[in-house]
Amino acid sequence: MVKLKDKRVNKNSLSLFQNKIGGEIGNRDPLKEVEVFLSPKNAARYLDVSVKFIYELMQTGRIETQPIGGRLKRIKKGTLDKWLTAQAMKFER
């Protein structure tokens, strides 16, 4: 046990607390841990392309979508990132 301002604290608890305060929490990107779903309009903004182009990608199956309800479809941000990387790889060759 360690005395901290006249209160007893377990060493394991203290080290856990110090590790988290030391940057473990602050360095996390919350969007990496959560799947973000974008509408076609927001996906177009993210890629800086037209909404029409996003709908073409969706209809041809070049971008995977997730159905939400009846007709609504959403696109995972990670799917867009992978597609963008694949497009960049095509032009590097």
Backbone as a printed PyTorch tensor [residue, N CA C, xyz], in Angstrom:
tensor([[[  0.8280,  -1.1970,   0.0000],
         [  0.0000,   0.0000,   0.0000],
         [  0.8690,   1.2560,   0.0000]],

        [[  0.4010,   2.2780,  -0.6740],
         [  1.0970,   3.5510,  -0.7680],
         [  0.2090,   4.6110,  -0.1520]],

        [[  0.8210,   5.4780,   0.6300],
         [  0.0360,   6.5720,   1.1920],
         [  0.0200,   7.7210,   0.2020]],

        [[ -1.1600,   8.1960,  -0.0800],
         [ -1.3320,   9.3100,  -0.9890],
         [ -2.2450,  10.3110,  -0.3200]],

        [[ -1.6710,  11.3940,   0.1430],
         [ -2.4210,  12.4230,   0.8670],
         [ -3.1970,  11.8160,   2.0290]],

        [[ -2.4840,  11.0530,   2.8270],
         [ -3.0370,  10.4350,   4.0320],
         [ -4.1420,   9.4250,   3.7470]],

        [[ -4.2330,   8.9170,   2.5410],
         [ -5.2080,   7.8720,   2.2360],
         [ -4.4530,   6.6950,   1.6570]],

        [[ -4.8830,   5.5070,   2.0080],
         [ -4.2320,   4.3080,   1.5210],
         [ -4.7720,   3.9560,   0.1450]],

        [[ -3.8380,   3.6680,  -0.7860],
         [ -4.2000,   3.3290,  -2.1550],
         [ -3.4420,   2.0670,  -2.5400]],

        [[ -4.1150,   1.1450,  -3.1380],
         [ -3.5010,  -0.0800,  -3.6110],
         [ -2.5540,   0.2590,  -4.7640]],

        [[ -1.3410,  -0.3410,  -4.7680],
         [ -0.3480,  -0.0440,  -5.8160],
         [ -0.8780,  -0.3730,  -7.2130]],

        [[ -1.5990,  -1.4800,  -7.3460],
         [ -2.1440,  -1.8470,  -8.6520],
         [ -3.1380,  -0.8040,  -9.1520]],

        [[ -3.9750,  -0.3170,  -8.2660],
         [ -4.9390,   0.7090,  -8.6530],
         [ -4.2340,   1.9870,  -9.0390]],

        [[ -3.1940,   2.3320,  -8.2910],
         [ -2.4550,   3.5580,  -8.5710],
         [ -1.7640,   3.4750,  -9.9250]],

        [[ -1.1290,   2.3300, -10.2250],
         [ -0.4420,   2.2080, -11.5160],
         [ -1.4430,   2.1940, -12.6690]],

        [[ -2.5850,   1.5530, -12.4780],
         [ -3.6220,   1.5510, -13.5060],
         [ -4.1030,   2.9740, -13.7540]],

        [[ -4.3230,   3.7170, -12.6970],
         [ -4.7680,   5.1110, -12.8080],
         [ -3.7140,   5.9530, -13.5230]],

        [[ -2.4560,   5.7780, -13.1510],
         [ -1.3890,   6.5660, -13.7680],
         [ -1.2260,   6.2210, -15.2420]],

        [[ -1.3700,   4.9410, -15.5980],
         [ -1.2630,   4.5530, -16.9970],
         [ -2.3560,   5.1940, -17.8330]],

        [[ -3.5570,   5.2070, -17.3160],
         [ -4.6530,   5.7870, -18.0850],
         [ -4.5120,   7.2960, -18.1850]],

        [[ -4.0910,   7.9360, -17.1350],
         [ -3.9010,   9.3790, -17.1670],
         [ -2.6900,   9.7240, -18.0270]],

        [[ -1.7340,   8.8120, -18.0880],
         [ -0.5000,   9.0540, -18.8210],
         [ -0.6550,   9.1020, -20.3280]],

        [[ -1.8340,   8.9180, -20.8570],
         [ -2.0110,   9.0860, -22.2760],
         [ -2.7760,   7.9770, -22.9600]],

        [[ -3.0400,   6.8810, -22.2610],
         [ -3.7330,   5.7810, -22.9160],
         [ -5.1090,   6.2180, -23.4120]],

        [[ -5.8180,   6.9600, -22.6200],
         [ -7.1570,   7.3980, -22.9980],
         [ -7.0800,   8.5150, -24.0240]],

        [[ -6.2000,   9.4770, -23.8160],
         [ -6.1250,  10.6410, -24.6740],
         [ -5.6720,  10.3400, -26.0890]],

        [[ -4.9360,   9.2450, -26.2910],
         [ -4.4130,   8.9410, -27.6170],
         [ -5.3550,   8.1010, -28.4630]],

        [[ -6.4550,   7.6620, -27.9090],
         [ -7.3950,   6.8400, -28.6520],
         [ -8.2230,   7.6860, -29.5990]],

        [[ -8.4600,   7.1370, -30.7690],
         [ -9.3530,   7.7660, -31.7260],
         [-10.6960,   7.0570, -31.5990]],

        [[-11.7230,   7.7170, -31.0780],
         [-12.9960,   7.0250, -30.8540],
         [-13.6300,   6.5050, -32.1320]],

        [[-13.3310,   7.0990, -33.2830],
         [-13.9270,   6.6240, -34.5270],
         [-13.3110,   5.3240, -35.0120]],

        [[-12.1240,   4.9700, -34.5380],
         [-11.5160,   3.7070, -34.9270],
         [-12.2110,   2.5360, -34.2560]],

        [[-12.7730,   2.7600, -33.0890],
         [-13.3940,   1.6850, -32.3350],
         [-14.8630,   1.4970, -32.6870]],

        [[-15.4590,   2.4890, -33.3120],
         [-16.8750,   2.4460, -33.6300],
         [-17.0390,   2.4570, -35.1440]],

        [[-17.9090,   1.5990, -35.6360],
         [-18.1820,   1.6150, -37.0660],
         [-19.0650,   2.8120, -37.3830]],

        [[-18.6360,   3.6210, -38.3130],
         [-19.3810,   4.7980, -38.7130],
         [-20.0620,   4.4990, -40.0360]],

        [[-21.3760,   4.7150, -40.0880],
         [-22.1490,   4.5110, -41.3050],
         [-22.5060,   5.8710, -41.8800]],

        [[-22.2760,   6.0330, -43.1850],
         [-22.5390,   7.3030, -43.8470],
         [-23.6590,   7.1570, -44.8590]],

        [[-24.4570,   8.2060, -44.9900],
         [-25.4580,   8.2550, -46.0550],
         [-24.7160,   8.4850, -47.3710]],

        [[-25.3690,   8.2460, -48.5070],
         [-24.7080,   8.5170, -49.7920],
         [-24.2430,   9.9700, -49.9080]],

        [[-25.0200,  10.8860, -49.3930],
         [-24.6450,  12.3050, -49.4520],
         [-23.3780,  12.5610, -48.6380]],

        [[-23.3180,  12.0170, -47.4230],
         [-22.1310,  12.2050, -46.5850],
         [-20.9300,  11.4390, -47.1320]],

        [[-21.1760,  10.2810, -47.7450],
         [-20.0820,   9.5290, -48.3770],
         [-19.4840,  10.3400, -49.5280]],

        [[-20.3530,  11.0170, -50.2910],
         [-19.8780,  11.8580, -51.3880],
         [-19.0400,  13.0170, -50.8580]],

        [[-19.4700,  13.6020, -49.7610],
         [-18.6840,  14.6770, -49.1430],
         [-17.3380,  14.1510, -48.6630]],

        [[-17.3470,  12.9720, -48.0550],
         [-16.1230,  12.3880, -47.5100],
         [-15.0960,  12.1310, -48.6170]],

        [[-15.5680,  11.6140, -49.7690],
         [-14.6620,  11.3110, -50.8720],
         [-14.4750,  12.4960, -51.8170]],

        [[-15.2360,  13.5470, -51.6160],
         [-15.2000,  14.7350, -52.4770],
         [-15.5500,  14.3660, -53.9210]],

        [[-16.6570,  13.6320, -54.0510],
         [-17.1920,  13.2580, -55.3610],
         [-18.6790,  13.6070, -55.3780]],

        [[-19.3320,  13.3960, -56.5100],
         [-20.7590,  13.7020, -56.5980],
         [-21.5880,  12.5850, -55.9640]],

        [[-22.7760,  12.9310, -55.5420],
         [-23.6980,  11.9430, -54.9750],
         [-24.0790,  10.9340, -56.0550]],

        [[-24.2090,  11.3940, -57.2770],
         [-24.5430,  10.5180, -58.4080],
         [-23.4840,   9.4260, -58.5610]],

        [[-22.2160,   9.7860, -58.4150],
         [-21.1280,   8.8100, -58.5160],
         [-21.2310,   7.7600, -57.4090]],

        [[-21.5790,   8.1930, -56.2060],
         [-21.7500,   7.2470, -55.0840],
         [-22.8810,   6.2740, -55.3990]],

        [[-23.9990,   6.7820, -55.9060],
         [-25.1050,   5.9000, -56.2620],
         [-24.7080,   4.9150, -57.3640]],

        [[-23.8970,   5.3420, -58.3030],
         [-23.4070,   4.4320, -59.3460],
         [-22.5540,   3.3200, -58.7430]],

        [[-21.6810,   3.6850, -57.7910],
         [-20.8560,   2.6800, -57.1180],
         [-21.7310,   1.6870, -56.3480]],

        [[-22.7740,   2.2050, -55.7340],
         [-23.6750,   1.3430, -54.9630],
         [-24.4430,   0.3980, -55.8850]],

        [[-24.9650,   0.9180, -56.9910],
         [-25.7790,   0.1050, -57.9000],
         [-24.9560,  -0.9600, -58.6120]],

        [[-23.7170,  -0.6540, -58.9320],
         [-22.8680,  -1.6350, -59.6210],
         [-22.2110,  -2.6250, -58.6600]],

        [[-22.3410,  -2.3870, -57.3690],
         [-21.7860,  -3.3050, -56.3840],
         [-20.3100,  -3.1000, -56.0990]],

        [[-19.7490,  -2.0030, -56.5580],
         [-18.3270,  -1.7450, -56.3020],
         [-18.0880,  -1.2840, -54.8690]],

        [[-19.1390,  -0.8040, -54.2150],
         [-19.0560,  -0.4330, -52.8000],
         [-20.1600,  -1.1760, -52.0640]],

        [[-19.7720,  -1.8560, -51.0020],
         [-20.7180,  -2.6230, -50.1930],
         [-21.5620,  -1.6720, -49.3530]],

        [[-22.8570,  -1.9330, -49.2890],
         [-23.7660,  -1.0960, -48.4960],
         [-24.4800,  -1.9370, -47.4480]],

        [[-25.0110,  -1.2590, -46.4560],
         [-25.7890,  -1.9010, -45.4080],
         [-27.2160,  -1.3740, -45.4880]],

        [[-28.2080,  -2.2710, -45.6500],
         [-29.5850,  -1.7910, -45.6860],
         [-30.0480,  -1.3610, -44.2990]],

        [[-30.7490,  -0.2510, -44.2730],
         [-31.3230,   0.2540, -43.0220],
         [-32.8070,   0.4620, -43.3090]],

        [[-33.6410,  -0.3420, -42.7300],
         [-35.0680,  -0.2110, -43.0130],
         [-35.3920,  -0.7240, -44.4020]],

        [[-36.3690,  -0.0870, -45.0280],
         [-36.8330,  -0.5330, -46.3390],
         [-35.8820,  -0.1970, -47.4730]],

        [[-35.8050,   1.0740, -47.8410],
         [-35.0140,   1.4630, -49.0080],
         [-33.7090,   2.1630, -48.6560]],

        [[-33.5440,   2.5330, -47.4150],
         [-32.3380,   3.2680, -47.0250],
         [-31.1160,   2.3690, -47.0390]],

        [[-30.0270,   2.9220, -47.4930],
         [-28.7470,   2.2030, -47.4860],
         [-27.6840,   3.1230, -46.9080]],

        [[-26.7670,   2.5340, -46.1660],
         [-25.6530,   3.2690, -45.5840],
         [-24.3540,   2.5700, -45.9540]],

        [[-23.2870,   3.3310, -45.9350],
         [-21.9720,   2.8250, -46.3160],
         [-21.0370,   2.9780, -45.1260]],

        [[-20.2990,   1.9170, -44.8030],
         [-19.3200,   2.0010, -43.7230],
         [-18.1650,   2.8870, -44.1580]],

        [[-17.6910,   3.7040, -43.2410],
         [-16.5550,   4.5790, -43.5260],
         [-15.3300,   3.7410, -43.9000]],

        [[-15.1480,   2.6130, -43.2360],
         [-14.0270,   1.7200, -43.5410],
         [-14.0850,   1.1780, -44.9570]],

        [[-15.2930,   0.9220, -45.4590],
         [-15.4630,   0.4550, -46.8280],
         [-15.0020,   1.5220, -47.8100]],

        [[-15.3410,   2.7730, -47.5190],
         [-14.9070,   3.8750, -48.3810],
         [-13.3890,   4.0250, -48.3540]],

        [[-12.8090,   3.8620, -47.1710],
         [-11.3490,   3.9680, -47.0520],
         [-10.6620,   2.8750, -47.8670]],

        [[-11.1880,   1.6460, -47.8000],
         [-10.6050,   0.5400, -48.5670],
         [-10.7470,   0.7920, -50.0580]],

        [[-11.9180,   1.2670, -50.4850],
         [-12.1320,   1.5380, -51.9010],
         [-11.1710,   2.6150, -52.3900]],

        [[-11.0120,   3.6550, -51.5760],
         [-10.1220,   4.7520, -51.9540],
         [ -8.6740,   4.2710, -52.0590]],

        [[ -8.2570,   3.4250, -51.1430],
         [ -6.9020,   2.8560, -51.1830],
         [ -6.7140,   2.0060, -52.4390]],

        [[ -7.7340,   1.2080, -52.7760],
         [ -7.6560,   0.3700, -53.9760],
         [ -7.5460,   1.2360, -55.2260]],

        [[ -8.2630,   2.3440, -55.2640],
         [ -8.1920,   3.2380, -56.4180],
         [ -6.8020,   3.8670, -56.5250]],

        [[ -6.2310,   4.2340, -55.3940],
         [ -4.8950,   4.8340, -55.4040],
         [ -3.8540,   3.8240, -55.8720]],

        [[ -4.0320,   2.5500, -55.4940],
         [ -3.0890,   1.5090, -55.9000],
         [ -3.1290,   1.2870, -57.4090]],

        [[ -4.2890,   1.4470, -58.0250],
         [ -4.4130,   1.2670, -59.4780],
         [ -3.5680,   2.2870, -60.2240]],

        [[ -3.5450,   3.5090, -59.7140],
         [ -2.8460,   4.5740, -60.4160],
         [ -1.3590,   4.6440, -60.0860]],

        [[ -0.9210,   3.9370, -59.0550],
         [  0.4990,   3.9160, -58.7080],
         [  1.2920,   3.0310, -59.6550]],

        [[  0.6510,   2.0850, -60.2610],
         [  1.3440,   1.1230, -61.1230],
         [  1.7590,   1.7040, -62.4160]]])
